[in-house]
Amino acid sequence: MAGKLAQQDPGTTSCEFADQVLLPAIHQAQAFVDQEIVFEFLQV
């Protein structure tokens, strides 16, 4: 998880679903999505 604290919140995106559903859920859970892990998972 090194370096994750420096990542910035995007605030809003151009995607209504992300802005109204995904980002609020991530904020509420105080979590993040690591795109590198998602990519590695999809490559298996």
Long-range contacts (C-beta under 8 A, 24 or more apart in sequence): 4-32, 4-34, 7-32
